Amino acid sequence: MNGTFDTARDRTIRLEKFAAELTSVVYPLLLQRRPKDSWLELELDLWKSLTRTLQRWCGQRSAALSADEEEAWREGLLADLTEAALHVVLQTGTAGSLLDLQLALYRTVRLATRRYAIRVRYS
């Protein structure tokens, strides 16, 4: 039973750490847009939103996915992470094109998730 608790706790810690890493690469994109809210609230709201999104998606993921299902799951996760970050931006109010920001967020999240997956797999 203790092993199960540790596994769930470890999973939560890994997800929060991953959300923090995503926040650290996405946050500068949001700051460039001169948000109306405080920078600290923006960063914390972003981290919370990305954490919730990761928890929801990882809770839905089945261990026995085919390669096509795995790719579809990954693309859905990327899209949802991008939308979660964009939602935080919309709440704070920013300057500039939202379409350009959405594309930049997607590219940044995609690159960060690939790097994180490689680092986790080989560490």
C-alpha positions as CSV (number, residue, x, y, z in Angstrom):
1,M,0.0,0.0,0.0
2,N,2.8,2.4,0.8
3,G,4.2,1.7,-2.7
4,T,0.9,2.7,-4.3
5,F,0.9,6.0,-2.3
6,D,4.4,6.8,-3.3
7,T,3.7,6.1,-6.9
8,A,0.6,8.4,-6.9
9,R,2.6,11.0,-5.0
10,D,5.6,10.7,-7.4
11,R,3.3,11.0,-10.4
12,T,1.8,14.2,-8.9
13,I,5.2,15.7,-8.3
14,R,6.3,14.8,-11.8
15,L,3.2,16.5,-13.3
16,E,3.8,19.6,-11.2
17,K,7.4,19.7,-12.2
18,F,6.5,19.3,-15.8
19,A,3.9,22.1,-15.5
20,A,6.6,24.3,-13.9
21,E,8.9,23.6,-16.8
22,L,6.2,24.4,-19.3
23,T,5.4,27.6,-17.4
24,S,9.0,28.7,-17.6
25,V,9.0,28.5,-21.4
26,V,5.5,29.8,-22.0
27,Y,5.6,32.7,-19.5
28,P,8.0,34.9,-21.4
29,L,5.7,34.8,-24.4
30,L,2.9,36.0,-22.3
31,L,4.9,38.8,-20.7
32,Q,5.8,40.2,-24.1
33,R,2.1,40.9,-24.5
34,R,2.1,43.3,-21.6
35,P,-0.7,41.7,-19.5
36,K,-2.8,44.0,-17.3
37,D,-2.6,41.7,-14.2
38,S,0.5,41.4,-12.1
39,W,3.3,39.3,-13.5
40,L,3.3,37.1,-10.4
41,E,-0.5,36.4,-10.7
42,L,0.0,35.7,-14.3
43,E,2.8,33.1,-13.7
44,L,0.9,31.4,-10.9
45,D,-2.4,31.3,-12.9
46,L,-0.5,29.8,-15.8
47,W,1.2,27.2,-13.7
48,K,-2.1,26.2,-12.1
49,S,-3.9,26.0,-15.4
50,L,-1.2,23.9,-17.0
51,T,-1.1,21.6,-13.9
52,R,-4.8,21.0,-14.1
53,T,-4.6,20.3,-17.8
54,L,-1.8,17.8,-17.4
55,Q,-3.6,16.0,-14.5
56,R,-6.8,15.7,-16.5
57,W,-5.0,14.3,-19.6
58,C,-2.6,12.0,-17.8
59,G,-5.5,10.6,-15.7
60,Q,-7.3,9.8,-19.0
61,R,-4.3,8.1,-20.7
62,S,-4.4,4.4,-21.0
63,A,-1.2,2.4,-20.7
64,A,-2.1,0.2,-23.6
65,L,-2.3,2.6,-26.5
66,S,-1.4,1.8,-30.1
67,A,1.1,4.1,-31.9
68,D,-1.8,6.0,-33.6
69,E,-3.7,6.4,-30.4
70,E,-0.6,7.6,-28.6
71,E,0.0,10.2,-31.3
72,A,-3.7,11.3,-31.2
73,W,-3.5,11.5,-27.4
74,R,-0.3,13.6,-27.6
75,E,-1.7,16.0,-30.1
76,G,-4.9,16.4,-28.0
77,L,-2.7,17.2,-25.0
78,L,-0.7,19.8,-26.9
79,A,-3.8,21.5,-28.2
80,D,-5.4,21.5,-24.7
81,L,-2.2,22.9,-23.1
82,T,-2.0,25.6,-25.7
83,E,-5.7,26.5,-25.1
84,A,-5.1,26.5,-21.3
85,A,-2.3,29.0,-21.7
86,L,-4.3,31.1,-24.1
87,H,-7.2,31.2,-21.7
88,V,-5.0,32.6,-19.0
89,V,-3.9,35.3,-21.5
90,L,-7.5,36.2,-22.4
91,Q,-8.3,36.6,-18.7
92,T,-5.4,39.0,-18.2
93,G,-5.9,41.1,-21.3
94,T,-3.0,41.5,-23.6
95,A,-1.9,43.4,-26.7
96,G,-1.3,41.9,-30.1
97,S,-2.7,39.2,-32.4
98,L,-4.2,36.3,-30.5
99,L,-3.7,34.0,-33.6
100,D,0.0,34.8,-33.6
101,L,0.2,34.1,-29.9
102,Q,-1.7,30.9,-30.2
103,L,0.7,29.6,-32.9
104,A,3.7,30.7,-30.8
105,L,2.3,29.0,-27.7
106,Y,1.6,25.7,-29.6
107,R,5.1,25.6,-31.0
108,T,6.7,26.4,-27.6
109,V,4.6,23.8,-25.8
110,R,5.3,21.2,-28.5
111,L,9.0,21.7,-28.3
112,A,9.0,21.7,-24.4
113,T,7.0,18.5,-24.2
114,R,9.3,16.7,-26.7
115,R,12.4,17.8,-24.7
116,Y,10.8,16.8,-21.4
117,A,9.8,13.3,-22.7
118,I,13.3,12.7,-24.0
119,R,14.9,13.8,-20.7
120,V,12.5,11.6,-18.6
121,R,13.0,8.6,-20.9
122,Y,16.8,8.7,-20.8
123,S,17.4,9.8,-17.2
